[in-house]
Amino acid sequence: MSAGAATVERMTGLHWGILATGGIAHAFTSDLRTAGLDVTAVGSRRLDSARAFAEQYDIAHAHGSYEELVADPDVDIVYIATPHPGHLENALLALDNGKHVLVEKPFTLNAAEAAAIRDKAAEKGLLAMEAMWTRYLPHMVRIREILAAGTLGEIRVVSADHTQKISTDPAHRLNDLALGGGALLDLGIYPISFAIDVLGLPERITALARLSEAGSDAEVSTSFVHAGGALSTSVSSSRGAGMNVAQIVGTEARIEIDRVWYTPTSFRVVSPDGDVLEEFTSEVPGRGMQFQAQAAERLVAAGADSPDILSIDETVAIMGVLDEVRRQIGVVYPGER
């Protein structure tokens, strides 16, 4: 048995700024504090919200606008924590002010917006990185090592689900098309990014969905064909909580990832006859969002402008896959042609 024990580490000494103060910003900042990273400023459209957030996490600077946050000379890198329709504007604002950006997933609403951030970061010589935190978790790092070693043989099938019971209120963020609502971008991004991590971009895409009363996707299923004929499937839902497990099936062995597979969890490598070849259990303080931040700090220290685990080009390509899924299921956001 092996275990992934988290270590508290300091990297470059980057000063983090948190843009927005919603639930995901709280989770991220809590994990950064647990890991000993330097959170120096927070910005909100409401100064009282920024001040309350700063007091909770012992942050030195509270700003009453995003413009003030990105102009703060003590900030090196900005975590974009707004709802995804705001990611493009907020990321470009930070990049134009000379700040690296870690943008909460999904990176943007569509591939065109993602490409605009990528191109601006390249122009400025700055890091732009998608906060697909699952890819940086210890169990996912170990899984990639196992795959690289060829332990599973030829990969034939990848499957994963992300199913939660969330509010049916049409005004809820996950149901409101004006806010990029729907299961795909909030939930489906996880299993789709996972399948692409393992098998590469799909060569053929098939998608089905059930739409909500508001026209957003309440349930989405995808079936992809990847290079060499390997298959991946995903199911995502905002109307019912399922097992939330994943597996990678190869000719020589399989990996069974326990629930909740996209958070710190355990997995087994199992032979075709049922023998357990390896067991892995994560030991992670907090939610585990600190690992992506530590990766960003390493990249900045190395002078790299694109992540190695999830490159900015791959992020743009994944948004293109989601665009095609939405085309097939008939979901269009306001302002899109």
VOFIGU-487059 format. One record per residue (C-alpha): x, y, z; residue number from 0. Coordinates in Angstrom, 1 decimal. Example, Ala and Ser with C-alpha at 12.3 -4.5 7.8 and 13.67 -1.06 7.14 Angstrom:
2
<pt><u>12.3</u><v>-4.5</v><w>7.8</w><num>0</num></pt>
<pt><u>13.7</u><v>-1.1</v><w>7.1</w><num>1</num></pt>
This chain:
337
<pt><u>0.0</u><v>0.0</v><w>0.0</w><num>0</num></pt>
<pt><u>1.2</u><v>3.5</v><w>-0.7</w><num>1</num></pt>
<pt><u>-0.2</u><v>6.8</v><w>0.6</w><num>2</num></pt>
<pt><u>0.0</u><v>10.3</v><w>-0.7</w><num>3</num></pt>
<pt><u>0.9</u><v>12.5</v><w>2.3</w><num>4</num></pt>
<pt><u>0.7</u><v>16.2</v><w>1.8</w><num>5</num></pt>
<pt><u>3.6</u><v>18.4</v><w>2.7</w><num>6</num></pt>
<pt><u>3.5</u><v>22.1</v><w>3.6</w><num>7</num></pt>
<pt><u>6.0</u><v>23.9</v><w>1.3</w><num>8</num></pt>
<pt><u>7.0</u><v>27.4</v><w>0.3</w><num>9</num></pt>
<pt><u>7.9</u><v>28.0</v><w>-3.3</w><num>10</num></pt>
<pt><u>8.7</u><v>31.4</v><w>-4.8</w><num>11</num></pt>
<pt><u>7.2</u><v>33.6</v><w>-2.2</w><num>12</num></pt>
<pt><u>4.6</u><v>34.8</v><w>-4.6</w><num>13</num></pt>
<pt><u>1.9</u><v>37.2</v><w>-3.2</w><num>14</num></pt>
<pt><u>-1.6</u><v>36.0</v><w>-4.0</w><num>15</num></pt>
<pt><u>-4.6</u><v>38.2</v><w>-4.7</w><num>16</num></pt>
<pt><u>-8.1</u><v>36.7</v><w>-4.5</w><num>17</num></pt>
<pt><u>-10.5</u><v>38.2</v><w>-7.0</w><num>18</num></pt>
<pt><u>-14.1</u><v>37.7</v><w>-5.7</w><num>19</num></pt>
<pt><u>-15.3</u><v>36.4</v><w>-2.3</w><num>20</num></pt>
<pt><u>-17.7</u><v>33.6</v><w>-3.1</w><num>21</num></pt>
<pt><u>-17.7</u><v>30.0</v><w>-1.8</w><num>22</num></pt>
<pt><u>-14.9</u><v>28.8</v><w>-4.1</w><num>23</num></pt>
<pt><u>-12.7</u><v>31.7</v><w>-3.1</w><num>24</num></pt>
<pt><u>-13.2</u><v>30.7</v><w>0.6</w><num>25</num></pt>
<pt><u>-12.2</u><v>27.1</v><w>-0.1</w><num>26</num></pt>
<pt><u>-9.1</u><v>28.1</v><w>-2.1</w><num>27</num></pt>
<pt><u>-7.9</u><v>30.7</v><w>0.4</w><num>28</num></pt>
<pt><u>-8.4</u><v>28.3</v><w>3.3</w><num>29</num></pt>
<pt><u>-6.2</u><v>25.7</v><w>1.5</w><num>30</num></pt>
<pt><u>-3.6</u><v>28.3</v><w>0.7</w><num>31</num></pt>
<pt><u>-3.4</u><v>29.3</v><w>4.3</w><num>32</num></pt>
<pt><u>-3.1</u><v>25.6</v><w>5.4</w><num>33</num></pt>
<pt><u>-0.2</u><v>25.2</v><w>3.0</w><num>34</num></pt>
<pt><u>1.6</u><v>28.3</v><w>4.2</w><num>35</num></pt>
<pt><u>1.2</u><v>30.3</v><w>1.0</w><num>36</num></pt>
<pt><u>1.2</u><v>34.0</v><w>1.0</w><num>37</num></pt>
<pt><u>-2.3</u><v>35.6</v><w>0.5</w><num>38</num></pt>
<pt><u>-1.8</u><v>39.3</v><w>0.5</w><num>39</num></pt>
<pt><u>-4.9</u><v>40.9</v><w>-0.9</w><num>40</num></pt>
<pt><u>-8.5</u><v>40.3</v><w>-1.8</w><num>41</num></pt>
<pt><u>-10.9</u><v>42.3</v><w>-4.0</w><num>42</num></pt>
<pt><u>-14.6</u><v>42.4</v><w>-4.3</w><num>43</num></pt>
<pt><u>-17.2</u><v>44.7</v><w>-5.9</w><num>44</num></pt>
<pt><u>-18.3</u><v>45.4</v><w>-2.3</w><num>45</num></pt>
<pt><u>-15.7</u><v>46.8</v><w>0.1</w><num>46</num></pt>
<pt><u>-17.5</u><v>45.4</v><w>3.1</w><num>47</num></pt>
<pt><u>-17.3</u><v>41.9</v><w>1.6</w><num>48</num></pt>
<pt><u>-13.6</u><v>42.2</v><w>0.9</w><num>49</num></pt>
<pt><u>-13.0</u><v>43.5</v><w>4.4</w><num>50</num></pt>
<pt><u>-14.9</u><v>40.6</v><w>6.0</w><num>51</num></pt>
<pt><u>-13.0</u><v>38.1</v><w>3.8</w><num>52</num></pt>
<pt><u>-9.7</u><v>39.7</v><w>4.7</w><num>53</num></pt>
<pt><u>-10.4</u><v>39.6</v><w>8.4</w><num>54</num></pt>
<pt><u>-11.4</u><v>35.9</v><w>8.2</w><num>55</num></pt>
<pt><u>-8.1</u><v>34.9</v><w>6.5</w><num>56</num></pt>
<pt><u>-5.8</u><v>37.5</v><w>8.0</w><num>57</num></pt>
<pt><u>-5.2</u><v>39.2</v><w>4.6</w><num>58</num></pt>
<pt><u>-3.4</u><v>42.5</v><w>4.7</w><num>59</num></pt>
<pt><u>-5.2</u><v>44.4</v><w>1.9</w><num>60</num></pt>
<pt><u>-8.9</u><v>44.5</v><w>1.1</w><num>61</num></pt>
<pt><u>-10.0</u><v>46.3</v><w>-2.0</w><num>62</num></pt>
<pt><u>-13.5</u><v>47.5</v><w>-3.0</w><num>63</num></pt>
<pt><u>-13.0</u><v>46.8</v><w>-6.7</w><num>64</num></pt>
<pt><u>-11.3</u><v>44.3</v><w>-9.0</w><num>65</num></pt>
<pt><u>-9.4</u><v>47.2</v><w>-10.6</w><num>66</num></pt>
<pt><u>-7.9</u><v>48.1</v><w>-7.2</w><num>67</num></pt>
<pt><u>-6.9</u><v>44.5</v><w>-6.6</w><num>68</num></pt>
<pt><u>-5.0</u><v>44.0</v><w>-9.8</w><num>69</num></pt>
<pt><u>-3.3</u><v>47.4</v><w>-9.4</w><num>70</num></pt>
<pt><u>-2.0</u><v>46.5</v><w>-6.0</w><num>71</num></pt>
<pt><u>1.8</u><v>46.4</v><w>-6.3</w><num>72</num></pt>
<pt><u>2.1</u><v>43.8</v><w>-3.6</w><num>73</num></pt>
<pt><u>0.1</u><v>41.2</v><w>-5.7</w><num>74</num></pt>
<pt><u>2.0</u><v>38.9</v><w>-8.0</w><num>75</num></pt>
<pt><u>-0.6</u><v>36.4</v><w>-9.0</w><num>76</num></pt>
<pt><u>-4.4</u><v>36.6</v><w>-9.0</w><num>77</num></pt>
<pt><u>-6.9</u><v>33.8</v><w>-8.5</w><num>78</num></pt>
<pt><u>-10.0</u><v>34.5</v><w>-10.5</w><num>79</num></pt>
<pt><u>-13.0</u><v>33.2</v><w>-8.5</w><num>80</num></pt>
<pt><u>-15.9</u><v>34.9</v><w>-10.2</w><num>81</num></pt>
<pt><u>-18.6</u><v>32.9</v><w>-12.0</w><num>82</num></pt>
<pt><u>-17.3</u><v>31.8</v><w>-15.4</w><num>83</num></pt>
<pt><u>-19.0</u><v>34.5</v><w>-17.6</w><num>84</num></pt>
<pt><u>-16.7</u><v>36.9</v><w>-15.8</w><num>85</num></pt>
<pt><u>-13.5</u><v>35.0</v><w>-16.3</w><num>86</num></pt>
<pt><u>-12.4</u><v>36.5</v><w>-19.6</w><num>87</num></pt>
<pt><u>-12.9</u><v>40.1</v><w>-18.5</w><num>88</num></pt>
<pt><u>-11.3</u><v>39.5</v><w>-15.1</w><num>89</num></pt>
<pt><u>-8.3</u><v>37.6</v><w>-16.4</w><num>90</num></pt>
<pt><u>-7.5</u><v>40.1</v><w>-19.1</w><num>91</num></pt>
<pt><u>-7.8</u><v>42.9</v><w>-16.5</w><num>92</num></pt>
<pt><u>-5.2</u><v>41.1</v><w>-14.3</w><num>93</num></pt>
<pt><u>-2.9</u><v>40.3</v><w>-17.2</w><num>94</num></pt>
<pt><u>-3.0</u><v>43.8</v><w>-18.5</w><num>95</num></pt>
<pt><u>-1.8</u><v>44.9</v><w>-15.0</w><num>96</num></pt>
<pt><u>1.1</u><v>42.5</v><w>-15.1</w><num>97</num></pt>
<pt><u>-0.3</u><v>39.8</v><w>-12.9</w><num>98</num></pt>
<pt><u>-0.1</u><v>36.1</v><w>-13.5</w><num>99</num></pt>
<pt><u>-3.5</u><v>34.4</v><w>-13.3</w><num>100</num></pt>
<pt><u>-5.0</u><v>31.1</v><w>-12.0</w><num>101</num></pt>
<pt><u>-8.5</u><v>31.0</v><w>-13.4</w><num>102</num></pt>
<pt><u>-11.2</u><v>28.9</v><w>-11.8</w><num>103</num></pt>
<pt><u>-12.6</u><v>26.1</v><w>-13.9</w><num>104</num></pt>
<pt><u>-14.2</u><v>26.1</v><w>-16.3</w><num>105</num></pt>
<pt><u>-11.6</u><v>28.4</v><w>-17.7</w><num>106</num></pt>
<pt><u>-14.1</u><v>30.5</v><w>-19.7</w><num>107</num></pt>
<pt><u>-17.5</u><v>30.1</v><w>-21.4</w><num>108</num></pt>
<pt><u>-16.0</u><v>28.9</v><w>-24.7</w><num>109</num></pt>
<pt><u>-12.8</u><v>28.2</v><w>-26.7</w><num>110</num></pt>
<pt><u>-12.7</u><v>31.7</v><w>-28.3</w><num>111</num></pt>
<pt><u>-12.6</u><v>33.3</v><w>-24.8</w><num>112</num></pt>
<pt><u>-10.0</u><v>30.8</v><w>-23.6</w><num>113</num></pt>
<pt><u>-7.8</u><v>31.6</v><w>-26.6</w><num>114</num></pt>
<pt><u>-8.0</u><v>35.3</v><w>-25.9</w><num>115</num></pt>
<pt><u>-6.7</u><v>34.8</v><w>-22.4</w><num>116</num></pt>
<pt><u>-3.9</u><v>32.5</v><w>-23.7</w><num>117</num></pt>
<pt><u>-2.9</u><v>35.0</v><w>-26.3</w><num>118</num></pt>
<pt><u>-2.9</u><v>37.9</v><w>-23.9</w><num>119</num></pt>
<pt><u>-0.7</u><v>36.0</v><w>-21.4</w><num>120</num></pt>
<pt><u>1.7</u><v>35.1</v><w>-24.2</w><num>121</num></pt>
<pt><u>1.9</u><v>38.7</v><w>-25.2</w><num>122</num></pt>
<pt><u>2.6</u><v>39.8</v><w>-21.6</w><num>123</num></pt>
<pt><u>5.0</u><v>36.9</v><w>-20.8</w><num>124</num></pt>
<pt><u>2.8</u><v>35.8</v><w>-17.9</w><num>125</num></pt>
<pt><u>1.4</u><v>32.6</v><w>-16.6</w><num>126</num></pt>
<pt><u>-2.3</u><v>31.8</v><w>-17.4</w><num>127</num></pt>
<pt><u>-3.4</u><v>28.5</v><w>-15.8</w><num>128</num></pt>
<pt><u>-6.7</u><v>26.8</v><w>-15.4</w><num>129</num></pt>
<pt><u>-7.6</u><v>25.9</v><w>-11.8</w><num>130</num></pt>
<pt><u>-8.5</u><v>22.3</v><w>-12.6</w><num>131</num></pt>
<pt><u>-7.3</u><v>21.4</v><w>-9.1</w><num>132</num></pt>
<pt><u>-8.1</u><v>17.6</v><w>-9.5</w><num>133</num></pt>
<pt><u>-5.2</u><v>17.1</v><w>-11.9</w><num>134</num></pt>
<pt><u>-2.8</u><v>18.2</v><w>-9.2</w><num>135</num></pt>
<pt><u>-4.0</u><v>16.0</v><w>-6.4</w><num>136</num></pt>
<pt><u>-1.6</u><v>13.3</v><w>-5.1</w><num>137</num></pt>
<pt><u>-3.7</u><v>10.4</v><w>-6.3</w><num>138</num></pt>
<pt><u>-3.9</u><v>11.8</v><w>-9.8</w><num>139</num></pt>
<pt><u>-0.2</u><v>12.3</v><w>-9.9</w><num>140</num></pt>
<pt><u>0.3</u><v>8.7</v><w>-8.9</w><num>141</num></pt>
<pt><u>-2.2</u><v>7.5</v><w>-11.5</w><num>142</num></pt>
<pt><u>-0.3</u><v>9.3</v><w>-14.2</w><num>143</num></pt>
<pt><u>2.9</u><v>7.6</v><w>-13.0</w><num>144</num></pt>
<pt><u>1.2</u><v>4.2</v><w>-13.3</w><num>145</num></pt>
<pt><u>-0.1</u><v>4.9</v><w>-16.7</w><num>146</num></pt>
<pt><u>3.4</u><v>6.1</v><w>-17.9</w><num>147</num></pt>
<pt><u>4.9</u><v>2.8</v><w>-16.6</w><num>148</num></pt>
<pt><u>2.5</u><v>0.8</v><w>-18.8</w><num>149</num></pt>
<pt><u>1.1</u><v>-1.1</v><w>-15.9</w><num>150</num></pt>
<pt><u>-2.4</u><v>-1.2</v><w>-17.4</w><num>151</num></pt>
<pt><u>-1.3</u><v>-2.2</v><w>-20.8</w><num>152</num></pt>
<pt><u>-3.4</u><v>-0.7</v><w>-23.6</w><num>153</num></pt>
<pt><u>-6.0</u><v>1.7</v><w>-22.2</w><num>154</num></pt>
<pt><u>-9.4</u><v>0.7</v><w>-23.6</w><num>155</num></pt>
<pt><u>-12.0</u><v>2.5</v><w>-21.6</w><num>156</num></pt>
<pt><u>-12.2</u><v>5.5</v><w>-19.2</w><num>157</num></pt>
<pt><u>-15.4</u><v>6.3</v><w>-17.4</w><num>158</num></pt>
<pt><u>-16.4</u><v>8.8</v><w>-14.7</w><num>159</num></pt>
<pt><u>-19.5</u><v>10.6</v><w>-13.4</w><num>160</num></pt>
<pt><u>-20.1</u><v>13.9</v><w>-11.6</w><num>161</num></pt>
<pt><u>-23.6</u><v>13.9</v><w>-10.2</w><num>162</num></pt>
<pt><u>-24.9</u><v>16.2</v><w>-7.5</w><num>163</num></pt>
<pt><u>-28.4</u><v>17.3</v><w>-6.3</w><num>164</num></pt>
<pt><u>-28.4</u><v>21.0</v><w>-6.6</w><num>165</num></pt>
<pt><u>-31.2</u><v>23.6</v><w>-6.4</w><num>166</num></pt>
<pt><u>-33.9</u><v>23.5</v><w>-9.2</w><num>167</num></pt>
<pt><u>-34.5</u><v>27.2</v><w>-8.7</w><num>168</num></pt>
<pt><u>-34.3</u><v>28.8</v><w>-12.2</w><num>169</num></pt>
<pt><u>-32.4</u><v>31.8</v><w>-10.7</w><num>170</num></pt>
<pt><u>-29.7</u><v>29.5</v><w>-9.2</w><num>171</num></pt>
<pt><u>-26.3</u><v>30.1</v><w>-10.8</w><num>172</num></pt>
<pt><u>-26.2</u><v>26.5</v><w>-12.1</w><num>173</num></pt>
<pt><u>-29.6</u><v>26.9</v><w>-13.9</w><num>174</num></pt>
<pt><u>-29.2</u><v>30.4</v><w>-15.3</w><num>175</num></pt>
<pt><u>-27.9</u><v>30.5</v><w>-18.9</w><num>176</num></pt>
<pt><u>-26.9</u><v>34.1</v><w>-18.4</w><num>177</num></pt>
<pt><u>-24.4</u><v>32.9</v><w>-15.8</w><num>178</num></pt>
<pt><u>-23.2</u><v>30.0</v><w>-17.9</w><num>179</num></pt>
<pt><u>-25.4</u><v>27.6</v><w>-16.0</w><num>180</num></pt>
<pt><u>-25.8</u><v>23.9</v><w>-16.6</w><num>181</num></pt>
<pt><u>-24.2</u><v>20.7</v><w>-15.5</w><num>182</num></pt>
<pt><u>-21.7</u><v>20.6</v><w>-18.3</w><num>183</num></pt>
<pt><u>-19.4</u><v>23.6</v><w>-17.4</w><num>184</num></pt>
<pt><u>-19.7</u><v>23.2</v><w>-13.6</w><num>185</num></pt>
<pt><u>-19.7</u><v>19.4</v><w>-13.3</w><num>186</num></pt>
<pt><u>-19.0</u><v>17.8</v><w>-16.6</w><num>187</num></pt>
<pt><u>-15.8</u><v>19.6</v><w>-17.0</w><num>188</num></pt>
<pt><u>-14.3</u><v>17.3</v><w>-14.4</w><num>189</num></pt>
<pt><u>-14.8</u><v>13.8</v><w>-16.0</w><num>190</num></pt>
<pt><u>-14.2</u><v>15.3</v><w>-19.5</w><num>191</num></pt>
<pt><u>-10.9</u><v>16.8</v><w>-18.5</w><num>192</num></pt>
<pt><u>-10.0</u><v>13.5</v><w>-16.7</w><num>193</num></pt>
<pt><u>-10.7</u><v>11.5</v><w>-19.9</w><num>194</num></pt>
<pt><u>-8.6</u><v>13.8</v><w>-22.0</w><num>195</num></pt>
<pt><u>-5.8</u><v>13.7</v><w>-19.4</w><num>196</num></pt>
<pt><u>-5.7</u><v>9.9</v><w>-19.8</w><num>197</num></pt>
<pt><u>-6.5</u><v>9.4</v><w>-23.5</w><num>198</num></pt>
<pt><u>-5.8</u><v>12.7</v><w>-25.2</w><num>199</num></pt>
<pt><u>-8.4</u><v>14.8</v><w>-27.1</w><num>200</num></pt>
<pt><u>-11.3</u><v>12.9</v><w>-28.7</w><num>201</num></pt>
<pt><u>-11.5</u><v>12.2</v><w>-32.4</w><num>202</num></pt>
<pt><u>-15.3</u><v>11.8</v><w>-32.3</w><num>203</num></pt>
<pt><u>-17.8</u><v>13.3</v><w>-29.9</w><num>204</num></pt>
<pt><u>-21.3</u><v>12.2</v><w>-29.1</w><num>205</num></pt>
<pt><u>-23.4</u><v>14.0</v><w>-26.5</w><num>206</num></pt>
<pt><u>-27.0</u><v>13.8</v><w>-25.2</w><num>207</num></pt>
<pt><u>-28.7</u><v>15.9</v><w>-22.6</w><num>208</num></pt>
<pt><u>-31.9</u><v>16.7</v><w>-20.7</w><num>209</num></pt>
<pt><u>-32.5</u><v>20.4</v><w>-20.4</w><num>210</num></pt>
<pt><u>-33.9</u><v>22.2</v><w>-17.4</w><num>211</num></pt>
<pt><u>-37.0</u><v>24.3</v><w>-17.5</w><num>212</num></pt>
<pt><u>-34.7</u><v>27.3</v><w>-17.9</w><num>213</num></pt>
<pt><u>-33.0</u><v>25.8</v><w>-21.0</w><num>214</num></pt>
<pt><u>-29.7</u><v>24.9</v><w>-19.3</w><num>215</num></pt>
<pt><u>-28.4</u><v>21.3</v><w>-19.3</w><num>216</num></pt>
<pt><u>-29.6</u><v>19.4</v><w>-16.2</w><num>217</num></pt>
<pt><u>-28.0</u><v>16.1</v><w>-17.3</w><num>218</num></pt>
<pt><u>-25.4</u><v>15.5</v><w>-19.9</w><num>219</num></pt>
<pt><u>-23.8</u><v>12.2</v><w>-21.1</w><num>220</num></pt>
<pt><u>-20.8</u><v>12.1</v><w>-23.4</w><num>221</num></pt>
<pt><u>-19.2</u><v>9.3</v><w>-25.4</w><num>222</num></pt>
<pt><u>-15.8</u><v>10.0</v><w>-27.0</w><num>223</num></pt>
<pt><u>-13.6</u><v>8.0</v><w>-29.3</w><num>224</num></pt>
<pt><u>-9.9</u><v>8.7</v><w>-28.8</w><num>225</num></pt>
<pt><u>-6.8</u><v>7.8</v><w>-30.7</w><num>226</num></pt>
<pt><u>-6.5</u><v>4.0</v><w>-31.3</w><num>227</num></pt>
<pt><u>-10.2</u><v>3.5</v><w>-30.7</w><num>228</num></pt>
<pt><u>-10.2</u><v>3.9</v><w>-27.0</w><num>229</num></pt>
<pt><u>-13.5</u><v>5.0</v><w>-25.5</w><num>230</num></pt>
<pt><u>-14.4</u><v>7.4</v><w>-22.7</w><num>231</num></pt>
<pt><u>-17.9</u><v>8.0</v><w>-21.2</w><num>232</num></pt>
<pt><u>-19.1</u><v>10.6</v><w>-18.7</w><num>233</num></pt>
<pt><u>-22.4</u><v>11.4</v><w>-17.0</w><num>234</num></pt>
<pt><u>-23.1</u><v>14.6</v><w>-15.2</w><num>235</num></pt>
<pt><u>-26.2</u><v>15.8</v><w>-13.4</w><num>236</num></pt>
<pt><u>-27.2</u><v>18.7</v><w>-11.2</w><num>237</num></pt>
<pt><u>-30.5</u><v>17.0</v><w>-10.3</w><num>238</num></pt>
<pt><u>-29.4</u><v>13.8</v><w>-8.5</w><num>239</num></pt>
<pt><u>-26.4</u><v>12.6</v><w>-6.5</w><num>240</num></pt>
<pt><u>-24.7</u><v>9.4</v><w>-7.8</w><num>241</num></pt>
<pt><u>-21.7</u><v>7.4</v><w>-6.9</w><num>242</num></pt>
<pt><u>-19.1</u><v>9.8</v><w>-8.3</w><num>243</num></pt>
<pt><u>-16.5</u><v>7.1</v><w>-9.1</w><num>244</num></pt>
<pt><u>-14.2</u><v>6.6</v><w>-12.0</w><num>245</num></pt>
<pt><u>-12.2</u><v>3.8</v><w>-13.6</w><num>246</num></pt>
<pt><u>-9.5</u><v>3.3</v><w>-16.2</w><num>247</num></pt>
<pt><u>-9.6</u><v>-0.1</v><w>-17.9</w><num>248</num></pt>
<pt><u>-6.6</u><v>-1.5</v><w>-19.7</w><num>249</num></pt>
<pt><u>-5.7</u><v>-4.9</v><w>-21.2</w><num>250</num></pt>
<pt><u>-3.4</u><v>-5.8</v><w>-18.3</w><num>251</num></pt>
<pt><u>-5.1</u><v>-4.1</v><w>-15.3</w><num>252</num></pt>
<pt><u>-7.6</u><v>-1.5</v><w>-14.3</w><num>253</num></pt>
<pt><u>-7.7</u><v>1.5</v><w>-11.9</w><num>254</num></pt>
<pt><u>-10.7</u><v>1.9</v><w>-9.7</w><num>255</num></pt>
<pt><u>-11.0</u><v>5.4</v><w>-8.2</w><num>256</num></pt>
<pt><u>-13.3</u><v>5.6</v><w>-5.1</w><num>257</num></pt>
<pt><u>-15.8</u><v>8.2</v><w>-4.4</w><num>258</num></pt>
<pt><u>-15.5</u><v>11.1</v><w>-4.6</w><num>259</num></pt>
<pt><u>-13.0</u><v>10.5</v><w>-7.4</w><num>260</num></pt>
<pt><u>-12.2</u><v>14.2</v><w>-8.2</w><num>261</num></pt>
<pt><u>-11.3</u><v>15.0</v><w>-4.6</w><num>262</num></pt>
<pt><u>-8.5</u><v>13.5</v><w>-2.4</w><num>263</num></pt>
<pt><u>-9.5</u><v>9.9</v><w>-2.3</w><num>264</num></pt>
<pt><u>-8.2</u><v>6.3</v><w>-2.7</w><num>265</num></pt>
<pt><u>-7.8</u><v>4.0</v><w>-5.6</w><num>266</num></pt>
<pt><u>-6.7</u><v>0.4</v><w>-6.4</w><num>267</num></pt>
<pt><u>-4.8</u><v>-1.1</v><w>-9.3</w><num>268</num></pt>
<pt><u>-6.5</u><v>-4.5</v><w>-10.0</w><num>269</num></pt>
<pt><u>-5.4</u><v>-7.3</v><w>-12.3</w><num>270</num></pt>
<pt><u>-7.9</u><v>-9.0</v><w>-14.7</w><num>271</num></pt>
<pt><u>-8.3</u><v>-11.9</v><w>-12.3</w><num>272</num></pt>
<pt><u>-9.1</u><v>-9.6</v><w>-9.4</w><num>273</num></pt>
<pt><u>-5.7</u><v>-9.4</v><w>-7.6</w><num>274</num></pt>
<pt><u>-5.0</u><v>-5.9</v><w>-6.0</w><num>275</num></pt>
<pt><u>-1.6</u><v>-4.8</v><w>-7.3</w><num>276</num></pt>
<pt><u>-1.5</u><v>-1.5</v><w>-5.6</w><num>277</num></pt>
<pt><u>-3.6</u><v>0.5</v><w>-3.2</w><num>278</num></pt>
<pt><u>-3.3</u><v>4.3</v><w>-2.7</w><num>279</num></pt>
<pt><u>-4.9</u><v>6.5</v><w>-0.1</w><num>280</num></pt>
<pt><u>-4.7</u><v>10.2</v><w>-0.1</w><num>281</num></pt>
<pt><u>-3.7</u><v>12.1</v><w>3.1</w><num>282</num></pt>
<pt><u>-4.4</u><v>15.7</v><w>2.3</w><num>283</num></pt>
<pt><u>-5.1</u><v>18.6</v><w>4.7</w><num>284</num></pt>
<pt><u>-8.1</u><v>20.7</v><w>3.6</w><num>285</num></pt>
<pt><u>-9.8</u><v>20.3</v><w>0.3</w><num>286</num></pt>
<pt><u>-6.6</u><v>19.9</v><w>-1.7</w><num>287</num></pt>
<pt><u>-6.7</u><v>23.1</v><w>-3.8</w><num>288</num></pt>
<pt><u>-3.3</u><v>24.1</v><w>-2.6</w><num>289</num></pt>
<pt><u>-1.5</u><v>21.8</v><w>-5.0</w><num>290</num></pt>
<pt><u>-2.5</u><v>23.7</v><w>-8.1</w><num>291</num></pt>
<pt><u>-1.2</u><v>26.9</v><w>-6.4</w><num>292</num></pt>
<pt><u>2.1</u><v>25.3</v><w>-5.5</w><num>293</num></pt>
<pt><u>2.4</u><v>24.2</v><w>-9.2</w><num>294</num></pt>
<pt><u>1.7</u><v>27.7</v><w>-10.3</w><num>295</num></pt>
<pt><u>4.5</u><v>29.0</v><w>-8.0</w><num>296</num></pt>
<pt><u>6.9</u><v>26.4</v><w>-9.4</w><num>297</num></pt>
<pt><u>6.2</u><v>27.4</v><w>-12.9</w><num>298</num></pt>
<pt><u>6.7</u><v>31.1</v><w>-12.2</w><num>299</num></pt>
<pt><u>9.9</u><v>30.4</v><w>-10.5</w><num>300</num></pt>
<pt><u>11.1</u><v>28.3</v><w>-13.5</w><num>301</num></pt>
<pt><u>10.1</u><v>31.1</v><w>-15.9</w><num>302</num></pt>
<pt><u>7.5</u><v>28.8</v><w>-17.6</w><num>303</num></pt>
<pt><u>4.5</u><v>30.5</v><w>-19.1</w><num>304</num></pt>
<pt><u>2.3</u><v>27.4</v><w>-19.5</w><num>305</num></pt>
<pt><u>1.6</u><v>24.5</v><w>-17.0</w><num>306</num></pt>
<pt><u>3.0</u><v>21.1</v><w>-17.7</w><num>307</num></pt>
<pt><u>0.2</u><v>19.1</v><w>-16.2</w><num>308</num></pt>
<pt><u>-2.5</u><v>21.1</v><w>-18.0</w><num>309</num></pt>
<pt><u>-1.1</u><v>23.3</v><w>-20.7</w><num>310</num></pt>
<pt><u>-2.9</u><v>26.5</v><w>-21.7</w><num>311</num></pt>
<pt><u>-3.3</u><v>25.0</v><w>-25.3</w><num>312</num></pt>
<pt><u>-4.9</u><v>21.9</v><w>-23.8</w><num>313</num></pt>
<pt><u>-7.3</u><v>24.1</v><w>-21.8</w><num>314</num></pt>
<pt><u>-8.3</u><v>25.9</v><w>-25.0</w><num>315</num></pt>
<pt><u>-8.8</u><v>22.6</v><w>-26.7</w><num>316</num></pt>
<pt><u>-10.9</u><v>21.2</v><w>-23.9</w><num>317</num></pt>
<pt><u>-13.1</u><v>24.3</v><w>-24.1</w><num>318</num></pt>
<pt><u>-13.5</u><v>23.5</v><w>-27.8</w><num>319</num></pt>
<pt><u>-14.7</u><v>20.0</v><w>-26.8</w><num>320</num></pt>
<pt><u>-17.3</u><v>21.5</v><w>-24.5</w><num>321</num></pt>
<pt><u>-18.3</u><v>23.9</v><w>-27.3</w><num>322</num></pt>
<pt><u>-19.1</u><v>20.8</v><w>-29.5</w><num>323</num></pt>
<pt><u>-21.0</u><v>19.1</v><w>-26.7</w><num>324</num></pt>
<pt><u>-23.1</u><v>22.2</v><w>-26.3</w><num>325</num></pt>
<pt><u>-23.7</u><v>22.4</v><w>-30.0</w><num>326</num></pt>
<pt><u>-25.0</u><v>18.9</v><w>-30.0</w><num>327</num></pt>
<pt><u>-27.3</u><v>19.3</v><w>-27.0</w><num>328</num></pt>
<pt><u>-28.5</u><v>22.8</v><w>-28.1</w><num>329</num></pt>
<pt><u>-27.3</u><v>25.0</v><w>-25.3</w><num>330</num></pt>
<pt><u>-26.3</u><v>28.5</v><w>-26.3</w><num>331</num></pt>
<pt><u>-25.3</u><v>31.3</v><w>-23.8</w><num>332</num></pt>
<pt><u>-26.6</u><v>34.8</v><w>-24.2</w><num>333</num></pt>
<pt><u>-24.3</u><v>36.8</v><w>-26.4</w><num>334</num></pt>
<pt><u>-23.1</u><v>33.8</v><w>-28.3</w><num>335</num></pt>
<pt><u>-23.9</u><v>33.6</v><w>-32.0</w><num>336</num></pt>
